[in-house]
Amino acid sequence: MIVSLRHMLLISVLLSAPLQASGGNWIEGLSLSFGRDSNGNKTSLIRGGLQNRWQRTWFNGGAWYVGGYWDAELSYLESDVANSENNSLFDLSLTPVFRMQRDATLSSGVAPFAEAGIGAHLLTDTRLGERTFSTALQLGSVLGVGVGFGGNGQYELSYRYQRLSNLGIKNPNDGLDLHMLRIGYLFEQ
């Protein structure tokens, strides 16, 4: 798993350089997630992400508002199931995420939030441990809760639940349920 983490960090750095050079505005946050499945497939996950906040917010009248961001992520999943046909794969995803959040400037930099999104995932293989996905294209629904903290709420710590499934497009459709701890950093605006 350590070798894969090095590869993911290298890919993230290589991808971020052209995006920063092209105007410096696309990457507004970085995240790193660690997780496990809850299906008994003994799957571990490590994920690196780049975020781009939407310029629009809704329901701005009080201390809470609704906003969102694009979440582009690269994941490495590894199953500990012995005698499986394939025990690892990569997952590239893009997810629009809606977030209800407290304004950090009103609470000394502390900003609790809840978020939800559904996005596209492209897997490098259709088998992982004892799971068969049938299609390399999967949809991932995510629900999360967390807190932003720091002077402007620029640091984040959250829990996320994610379901990967092909929505019955083709059988078998084993899917995967993931529980993740996510840390993030938002750049100054």
LUMLOKE-195573 format. One line per 3 residues: number of its first residue (from 1); their letters; for each residue x, y, z of N, C-alpha, C. Coordinates in nm, 4 decimals, decimal comma. Atoms other than C-alpha are relative to their C-alpha. Example, Ala and Ser with C-alpha at 12.3 -4.5 7.8 and 13.67 -1.06 7.14 Angstrom:
2
1> as> 0,0890/-0,1190/0,0000/1,2300/-0,4500/0,7800/0,0900/0,1200/0,0000; -0,0820/-0,1190/-0,0060/1,3670/-0,1060/0,7140/-0,0770/0,1090/0,0730
***
This chain:
189
1> miv> 0,0822/-0,1192/0,0000/0,0000/0,0000/0,0000/0,0867/0,1258/0,0000; -0,0877/-0,1171/-0,0052/0,2929/0,2419/0,0663/0,0500/0,0364/-0,1390; -0,0456/-0,0273/0,1358/0,4245/0,2069/-0,2901/-0,1116/0,0689/-0,0791
4> slr> 0,1125/-0,0599/0,0711/0,0782/0,2921/-0,4245/-0,0245/0,1430/0,0467; 0,0156/-0,1352/-0,0510/0,0562/0,5989/-0,1983/0,1004/0,0921/-0,0675; -0,1015/-0,0805/0,0691/0,3809/0,7274/-0,3505/-0,0423/0,0279/-0,1437
7> hml> 0,0451/-0,0196/0,1376/0,2411/0,6726/-0,6998/-0,1159/0,0996/-0,0066; 0,1146/-0,0914/0,0001/-0,0828/0,8535/-0,6125/0,0441/0,1434/0,0264; -0,0489/-0,1346/-0,0281/0,1035/1,1511/-0,4653/0,0722/0,0577/-0,1209
10> lis> -0,0699/-0,0444/0,1196/0,3255/1,1714/-0,7743/-0,0997/0,0404/-0,1088; 0,1017/-0,0315/0,1013/0,0222/1,1621/-1,0060/-0,0731/0,1289/0,0371; 0,0687/-0,1221/-0,0431/-0,1519/1,4316/-0,7993/0,0848/0,1237/-0,0264
13> vll> -0,0901/-0,1134/0,0244/0,1513/1,6597/-0,8197/0,0103/0,0281/-0,1494; -0,0107/-0,0183/0,1446/0,1872/1,6009/-1,1942/-0,1275/0,0595/-0,0592; 0,1259/-0,0543/0,0497/-0,1822/1,6741/-1,2529/-0,0234/0,1423/0,0473
16> sap> 0,0271/-0,1329/-0,0534/-0,1869/1,9822/-1,0331/0,0848/0,1081/-0,0645; -0,0875/-0,1011/0,0603/0,1059/2,1588/-1,2031/-0,0632/0,0654/-0,1230; 0,0612/-0,0662/0,1150/-0,0689/2,2140/-1,5414/-0,1265/0,0779/0,0361
19> lqa> 0,1218/-0,0699/-0,0392/-0,3945/2,3124/-1,3692/0,0318/0,1325/0,0687; -0,0412/-0,1240/-0,0651/-0,2175/2,5703/-1,1539/0,0561/0,0987/-0,1020; -0,0612/-0,0858/0,1002/-0,0230/2,7043/-1,4535/-0,1041/0,0587/-0,0955
22> sgg> 0,1009/-0,0455/0,0949/-0,3413/2,7389/-1,6624/-0,0898/0,1099/0,0548; 0,0802/-0,1095/-0,0535/-0,4807/3,0124/-1,4430/0,0004/-0,0010/0,1510; -0,0141/0,0082/-0,1438/-0,4242/2,8961/-1,0887/-0,1307/-0,0050/0,0766
25> nwi> 0,1269/-0,0068/-0,0691/-0,7950/2,8842/-1,0105/-0,0698/-0,1332/0,0156; 0,0778/0,1223/-0,0051/-0,9079/2,5281/-1,0651/0,0185/-0,0733/0,1313; -0,0229/0,0736/-0,1251/-0,7466/2,3629/-0,7636/-0,0122/0,0962/0,1170
28> egl> 0,0230/-0,0839/-0,1163/-0,8890/2,5256/-0,4537/0,0089/-0,0790/0,1301; -0,0124/0,0826/-0,1190/-0,8502/2,2327/-0,2160/0,0612/-0,1342/-0,0327; -0,0593/0,1334/0,0097/-0,6706/1,9032/-0,1567/-0,0597/-0,0864/0,1097
31> sls> 0,0506/0,0910/-0,1028/-0,7946/1,5961/0,0291/0,0729/-0,1335/-0,0073; -0,0559/0,1343/-0,0101/-0,6660/1,2597/0,1441/-0,0963/-0,0822/0,0853; 0,0967/0,0853/-0,0689/-0,8999/0,9760/0,2446/0,0573/-0,1391/0,0215
34> fgr> -0,0342/0,1381/-0,0321/-0,8481/0,6390/0,4099/-0,1298/-0,0709/0,0344; 0,1256/0,0671/-0,0283/-1,1207/0,3774/0,4239/0,0059/-0,1504/-0,0080; 0,0204/0,1454/0,0051/-1,2471/0,0196/0,4505/-0,1409/-0,0250/-0,0483
37> dsn> 0,1352/0,0365/0,0415/-1,5448/-0,1609/0,3075/-0,0762/-0,0598/0,1172; 0,0826/0,0626/-0,1027/-1,8343/-0,2948/0,5102/-0,0678/-0,1246/-0,0549; 0,0604/0,1164/0,0639/-1,9147/-0,5878/0,2786/0,0697/-0,1315/0,0326
40> gnk> -0,0736/0,1226/-0,0275/-1,6686/-0,8418/0,4189/0,0992/-0,0348/-0,1097; -0,0953/0,0222/0,1086/-1,4496/-0,8073/0,1082/0,1427/0,0331/0,0438; -0,1297/-0,0352/-0,0558/-1,1611/-0,6896/0,3303/0,0759/0,0953/-0,0925
43> tsl> -0,0576/-0,0968/0,0924/-1,0953/-0,3921/0,1038/0,0438/0,1252/0,0743; -0,0518/-0,1265/-0,0517/-0,8770/-0,0960/0,2013/0,0063/0,0992/-0,1144; -0,0008/-0,1052/0,1008/-0,8833/0,2360/0,0191/0,0884/0,1140/0,0466
46> irg> -0,0696/-0,1268/-0,0222/-0,6513/0,5325/-0,0062/-0,0323/0,0859/-0,1211; 0,0518/-0,0863/0,1077/-0,7693/0,8314/-0,2089/0,0564/0,1398/0,0152; -0,0431/-0,1391/0,0055/-0,6238/1,1659/-0,3104/-0,0966/0,0777/-0,0873
49> glq> 0,0980/-0,0768/0,0759/-0,8489/1,4446/-0,4345/0,0375/0,1453/-0,0170; -0,0120/-0,1420/0,0292/-0,8553/1,7905/-0,5862/-0,1414/0,0567/-0,0052; 0,1328/-0,0576/-0,0054/-1,1507/2,0210/-0,5225/-0,0025/0,1382/-0,0661
52> nrw> 0,0258/-0,1299/0,0594/-1,2937/2,3200/-0,7081/-0,1375/0,0464/0,0476; 0,1255/-0,0501/-0,0564/-1,5573/2,5212/-0,5221/-0,0822/0,0741/-0,1046; 0,0914/-0,0729/0,0874/-1,8621/2,6501/-0,7053/-0,0060/0,1448/0,0461
55> qrt> 0,0079/-0,1423/-0,0320/-1,8971/3,0252/-0,7192/-0,1392/0,0404/0,0487; 0,1383/-0,0294/-0,0378/-2,2666/3,0027/-0,6341/-0,0339/-0,0666/0,1335; 0,0535/0,0561/-0,1243/-2,4286/2,9512/-0,2932/-0,1485/0,0339/0,0076
58> wfn> 0,1433/-0,0180/-0,0162/-2,7926/2,9281/-0,1880/-0,0332/0,0122/0,1483; 0,0508/-0,0141/-0,1375/-2,9903/3,0158/0,1279/0,1026/0,0702/0,0895; -0,1050/-0,0740/-0,0704/-2,7333/3,2738/0,2427/-0,0499/0,0905/0,1114
61> gga> 0,0582/-0,0958/-0,0930/-2,9687/3,4563/0,4798/0,0460/-0,0103/0,1440; -0,0357/0,0149/-0,1409/-2,8375/3,3171/0,8105/0,1424/-0,0496/0,0176; -0,1331/0,0511/-0,0313/-2,5424/3,1428/0,9664/0,0365/-0,1216/-0,0852
64> wyv> -0,0231/0,1191/0,0817/-2,5823/2,8396/0,7364/-0,0281/0,0333/-0,1467; 0,0261/-0,0171/0,1428/-2,5710/2,8203/0,3575/0,0252/-0,1327/-0,0716; -0,0233/0,1175/0,0842/-2,5694/2,5609/0,0782/0,0907/0,0429/-0,1153
67> ggy> -0,0939/-0,0228/0,1096/-2,2810/2,5505/-0,1668/0,0381/-0,1341/-0,0591; -0,0444/0,1263/0,0565/-2,0853/2,2867/-0,3463/0,1355/0,0115/-0,0647; -0,1305/0,0042/0,0643/-1,7732/2,1809/-0,5264/0,0103/-0,1229/-0,0889
70> wda> -0,0371/0,1157/0,0808/-1,6328/1,9484/-0,7903/0,1103/-0,0728/0,0752; -0,0974/0,0835/-0,0695/-1,4361/1,6610/-0,6388/0,0585/-0,1001/-0,1000; -0,0699/0,0908/0,0915/-1,1835/1,4925/-0,8733/0,0967/-0,0832/0,0845
73> els> -0,0782/0,0849/-0,0901/-1,0234/1,1908/-0,7033/0,0602/-0,1196/-0,0725; -0,0651/0,1222/0,0447/-0,7842/0,9057/-0,7691/0,0144/-0,0894/0,1215; -0,0007/0,0936/-0,1130/-0,8200/0,5991/-0,5448/0,0757/-0,1262/-0,0362
76> yle> -0,0594/0,1327/0,0119/-0,6272/0,2804/-0,4901/-0,0739/-0,0891/0,0992; 0,0725/0,0947/-0,0842/-0,8335/-0,0119/-0,3566/0,0727/-0,1331/-0,0026; -0,0709/0,1273/-0,0115/-0,6807/-0,3348/-0,2312/-0,0789/-0,0931/0,0917
79> sdv> 0,0726/0,0993/-0,0778/-0,8552/-0,6502/-0,1095/0,0978/-0,0995/0,0612; -0,0830/0,0982/-0,0691/-0,7013/-0,8875/0,1445/-0,0532/-0,1417/-0,0166; 0,0574/0,1328/0,0206/-0,9122/-1,1823/0,0215/0,1018/-0,0880/-0,0720
82> ans> -0,0967/0,0923/0,0596/-0,6816/-1,4769/-0,0508/-0,0623/-0,0736/-0,1186; 0,0413/0,0782/0,1174/-0,7022/-1,6693/-0,3787/-0,1023/0,0717/-0,0863; 0,0927/-0,0727/0,0862/-0,8907/-1,3931/-0,5572/0,0669/0,0258/-0,1350
85> enn> -0,0489/-0,0220/0,1355/-0,8591/-1,3260/-0,9300/0,0748/0,1325/-0,0121; -0,0631/-0,1317/0,0018/-0,7680/-0,9588/-0,8741/-0,0134/0,0602/0,1383; 0,0104/-0,0524/-0,1362/-0,6815/-0,8008/-0,5410/0,0233/0,1514/0,0092
88> slf> -0,0153/-0,1455/-0,0065/-0,6280/-0,4343/-0,6398/-0,0482/0,0643/-0,1298; 0,0386/-0,0786/0,1180/-0,7504/-0,1640/-0,8750/0,0091/0,1482/0,0335; 0,0047/-0,1449/-0,0137/-0,7457/0,2118/-0,9330/-0,1388/0,0478/-0,0407
91> dls> 0,1312/-0,0588/0,0247/-1,0563/0,4309/-0,9442/0,0199/0,1499/-0,0225; -0,0052/-0,1422/0,0323/-1,0712/0,7718/-1,1151/-0,1435/0,0518/0,0013; 0,1389/-0,0450/-0,0140/-1,3794/0,9766/-1,0261/-0,0128/0,1512/-0,0084
94> ltp> 0,0368/-0,1411/-0,0004/-1,5483/1,3119/-1,0717/-0,1417/0,0083/0,0562; 0,1277/-0,0069/-0,0706/-1,8329/1,4040/-0,8353/-0,0372/0,1436/0,0318; 0,0501/-0,1276/-0,0516/-2,0409/1,7192/-0,7917/-0,0565/-0,0239/0,1403
97> vfr> 0,0401/0,0194/-0,1398/-2,0935/1,7555/-0,4151/-0,0707/0,1252/0,0508; 0,0724/-0,1087/-0,0652/-2,3587/1,9719/-0,2455/0,0334/-0,0031/0,1483; -0,0376/-0,0079/-0,1410/-2,2680/2,0959/0,1011/-0,0820/0,1061/0,0714
100> mqr> 0,0633/-0,0951/-0,0906/-2,4731/2,2576/0,3775/0,1019/0,0266/0,1107; -0,1117/-0,0332/-0,0883/-2,2259/2,4463/0,5958/-0,0288/0,1255/0,0802; 0,0076/-0,1216/-0,0824/-2,2079/2,6976/0,8776/0,1108/0,0948/-0,0474
103> dat> -0,0978/-0,1017/0,0388/-2,0281/3,0222/0,7922/0,1110/0,0041/0,1054; -0,1132/0,0077/-0,0928/-1,6802/2,9885/0,9507/0,0314/0,1344/0,0634; -0,0312/-0,1320/-0,0560/-1,6462/3,3652/1,0010/-0,0915/0,0355/0,1171
106> lss> 0,0929/-0,0268/-0,1102/-1,9455/3,3590/1,2402/0,0265/-0,0864/0,1219; -0,0226/0,0923/-0,1120/-1,8057/3,0844/1,4615/0,1488/-0,0256/0,0240; -0,1433/0,0061/-0,0309/-1,4348/3,1571/1,5140/0,0752/-0,1037/-0,0819
109> gva> -0,0707/0,0917/0,0891/-1,3234/2,9477/1,2173/-0,0478/-0,1438/0,0048; 0,0531/0,1359/-0,0081/-1,5249/2,6370/1,3120/-0,1261/-0,0068/-0,0866; 0,1109/0,0076/0,0950/-1,7628/2,5260/1,0356/-0,0465/-0,1438/-0,0186
112> pfa> 0,0540/0,1347/0,0228/-1,9630/2,2019/1,0728/-0,0719/-0,0048/-0,1349; 0,0667/0,0133/0,1295/-2,1040/2,0649/0,7468/-0,0535/-0,1403/-0,0194; 0,0522/0,1281/0,0487/-2,3047/1,7861/0,5853/0,0012/0,0104/-0,1516
115> eag> -0,0100/-0,0052/0,1455/-2,2619/1,6907/0,2206/-0,0504/-0,1276/-0,0646; 0,0497/0,1139/0,0771/-2,3994/1,4624/-0,0501/0,0311/0,0237/-0,1472; -0,0260/-0,0106/0,1428/-2,3155/1,3864/-0,4117/-0,0088/-0,1349/-0,0688
118> iga> -0,0019/0,1207/0,0828/-2,3359/1,1356/-0,6955/0,0883/0,0293/-0,1193; -0,0928/-0,0246/0,1090/-2,0564/1,1009/-0,9482/0,0395/-0,1256/-0,0744; -0,0464/0,1089/0,0848/-1,8957/0,8860/-1,2156/0,1365/-0,0502/0,0472
121> hll> -0,1254/0,0655/-0,0377/-1,6172/0,6384/-1,1317/0,0420/-0,0926/-0,1124; -0,0550/0,0884/0,1022/-1,3939/0,4623/-1,3827/0,1033/-0,0902/0,0665; -0,0860/0,0981/-0,0653/-1,2319/0,1421/-1,2499/0,0953/-0,0619/-0,1017
124> tdt> -0,0965/0,0639/0,0892/-0,9197/-0,0205/-1,3951/-0,0249/-0,1494/-0,0152; 0,0340/0,1415/0,0095/-1,0692/-0,3688/-1,3400/-0,1433/-0,0177/0,0484; 0,1381/0,0247/-0,0428/-1,4146/-0,5199/-1,2892/-0,0087/-0,1046/0,1110
127> rlg> -0,0022/0,0927/-0,1131/-1,3074/-0,7613/-1,0134/0,0905/0,0560/0,1089; -0,0799/-0,0391/-0,1148/-1,1795/-0,6871/-0,6651/-0,0314/-0,0977/0,1128; 0,0245/0,1020/-0,1014/-1,1388/-0,9705/-0,4181/-0,1109/-0,0927/-0,0456
130> ert> 0,1139/0,0842/0,0347/-1,4693/-1,1585/-0,4181/-0,1107/0,0782/-0,0706; 0,1008/-0,0857/0,0637/-1,6602/-0,8673/-0,5794/0,0179/0,0026/-0,1510; 0,0012/-0,0171/0,1455/-1,7575/-0,8500/-0,9476/-0,0881/0,1195/-0,0319
133> fst> 0,0725/-0,1228/0,0313/-1,8625/-0,5088/-1,0803/-0,0668/-0,0032/-0,1370; 0,0555/0,0164/0,1356/-1,9474/-0,6191/-1,4415/0,0384/0,1114/-0,0958; -0,0368/-0,1113/0,0873/-1,8746/-0,2724/-1,5799/0,1078/0,0841/0,0672
136> alq> -0,1051/-0,0863/-0,0541/-1,5730/-0,0458/-1,5388/-0,0558/0,1361/0,0416; 0,0641/-0,1252/-0,0372/-1,8045/0,2569/-1,5215/-0,0986/-0,0262/0,1140; 0,0846/0,0129/-0,1176/-1,9666/0,2850/-1,1796/-0,0503/0,1375/0,0406
139> lgs> 0,0462/-0,1234/-0,0614/-2,1730/0,5485/-1,0023/0,0277/-0,0095/0,1487; -0,0304/-0,0031/-0,1422/-2,0707/0,6515/-0,6560/-0,0822/0,1061/0,0692; 0,0744/-0,0957/-0,0816/-2,3109/0,8114/-0,4108/0,0732/0,0170/0,1319
142> vlg> -0,0762/-0,0287/-0,1209/-2,1517/0,9805/-0,1116/-0,0834/0,0864/0,0948; 0,0589/-0,0794/-0,1080/-2,2870/1,1132/0,2208/0,1095/0,0241/0,1016; -0,1062/-0,0295/-0,0950/-2,0608/1,2887/0,4671/-0,0398/0,1046/0,1013
145> vgv> 0,0119/-0,1029/-0,1034/-2,0442/1,4936/0,7851/0,1401/0,0330/0,0468; -0,1332/-0,0379/-0,0442/-1,7499/1,6902/0,9103/0,0028/0,1383/0,0590; -0,0202/-0,1327/-0,0563/-1,6046/2,0074/1,0457/0,1214/0,0647/-0,0660
148> gfg> -0,1121/-0,0808/0,0449/-1,3877/2,2815/0,9015/0,0510/0,0784/0,1195; -0,0564/-0,0748/-0,1121/-1,1508/2,4559/1,1396/0,1246/0,0743/-0,0477; -0,1115/-0,0865/0,0373/-0,8598/2,6991/1,1398/-0,0521/0,1425/-0,0083
151> gng> 0,0380/-0,1413/0,0049/-0,8625/3,0756/1,0948/-0,1209/0,0269/-0,0873; 0,1124/-0,0182/0,0919/-1,1028/3,0607/0,7978/-0,0691/-0,1318/-0,0311; 0,0588/0,1308/0,0257/-1,2132/2,6988/0,8240/0,0711/-0,0737/-0,1122
154> qye> -0,0724/0,0576/0,1134/-0,9409/2,5960/0,5780/0,0412/-0,1464/0,0192; -0,0301/0,1413/-0,0248/-0,8692/2,2582/0,7433/-0,1316/-0,0740/0,0187; 0,1235/0,0770/-0,0124/-1,1310/1,9838/0,7258/0,0287/-0,1416/0,0479
157> lsy> -0,0020/0,1384/-0,0440/-1,1916/1,6515/0,8969/-0,1427/-0,0509/-0,0135; 0,1364/0,0481/0,0221/-1,4873/1,4387/0,7908/-0,0057/-0,1518/-0,0083; 0,0325/0,1406/0,0226/-1,6463/1,0951/0,7796/-0,0869/-0,0042/-0,1247
160> ryq> 0,0807/0,0176/0,1217/-1,7865/0,9741/0,4459/-0,0399/-0,1458/-0,0162; 0,0475/0,1311/0,0414/-1,9976/0,6785/0,3456/-0,0199/0,0076/-0,1507; 0,0164/0,0015/0,1447/-1,9838/0,5843/-0,0229/-0,0431/-0,1373/-0,0478
163> rls> 0,0481/0,1222/0,0643/-2,1708/0,3242/-0,2272/0,0399/0,0058/-0,1470; -0,0338/0,0147/0,1418/-2,0193/0,2166/-0,5616/-0,0869/-0,1090/-0,0584; 0,0901/0,0950/0,0628/-2,2618/0,0415/-0,7956/-0,0192/0,0390/-0,1459
166> nlg> 0,0309/-0,0343/0,1394/-2,3482/0,0171/-1,1652/-0,1505/0,0177/-0,0209; 0,1454/-0,0220/0,0008/-2,7197/0,0642/-1,0779/-0,0770/-0,1045/-0,0789; 0,0700/0,1079/0,0671/-2,8143/-0,2709/-1,2285/0,0086/0,0048/-0,1517
169> ikn> -0,0168/-0,0069/0,1457/-2,6960/-0,1824/-1,5805/0,0337/-0,1372/-0,0560; -0,0415/0,1333/0,0412/-2,5383/-0,5274/-1,6037/0,0222/-0,0834/0,1260; -0,0189/0,0894/-0,1147/-2,5303/-0,8273/-1,3694/0,1223/-0,0880/-0,0206
172> pnd> 0,0297/-0,0309/-0,1405/-2,3704/-0,9264/-1,1425/0,0377/0,1446/0,0337; -0,0207/-0,1371/-0,0446/-2,3770/-0,5938/-0,9618/0,0277/-0,0030/0,1500; -0,0325/0,0159/-0,1421/-2,2001/-0,6640/-0,6327/0,0099/0,1328/0,0741
175> gld> -0,0148/-0,1286/-0,0666/-2,1197/-0,3016/-0,5542/0,0987/-0,0059/0,1150; -0,0955/-0,0104/-0,1093/-1,9042/-0,1821/-0,2673/-0,0446/0,1131/0,0912; 0,0337/-0,1012/-0,1002/-1,9855/0,0071/0,0552/0,1270/0,0377/0,0741
178> lhm> -0,1254/-0,0467/-0,0592/-1,6984/0,2198/0,1872/-0,0259/0,1001/0,1118; 0,0006/-0,0948/-0,1111/-1,6478/0,4030/0,5171/0,1371/0,0657/0,0017; -0,1273/-0,0702/0,0154/-1,3814/0,6742/0,4981/0,0177/0,1130/0,1007
181> lri> -0,0416/-0,1169/-0,0759/-1,1981/0,9243/0,7126/0,0745/0,0887/-0,0988; -0,0563/-0,0906/0,1012/-1,1061/1,2309/0,5081/0,0565/0,1236/0,0675; -0,0589/-0,1255/-0,0449/-0,8710/1,5186/0,5793/0,0168/0,0891/-0,1230
184> gyl> -0,0075/-0,0891/0,1152/-0,8626/1,8260/0,3595/0,0579/0,1347/0,0368; -0,0527/-0,1360/-0,0151/-0,7080/2,1658/0,3090/-0,0543/0,0850/-0,1134; 0,0507/-0,0958/0,0992/-0,8722/2,4613/0,1291/0,0958/0,1167/-0,0079
187> feq> -0,0896/-0,1131/0,0203/-0,6454/2,7252/-0,0196/-0,0742/0,1306/0,0268; 0,0592/-0,1321/-0,0243/-0,7053/3,0908/0,0671/-0,0634/0,0517/-0,1280; 0,0693/-0,0549/0,1185/-0,9480/3,2647/-0,1662/0,0543/0,1357/-0,0356
***
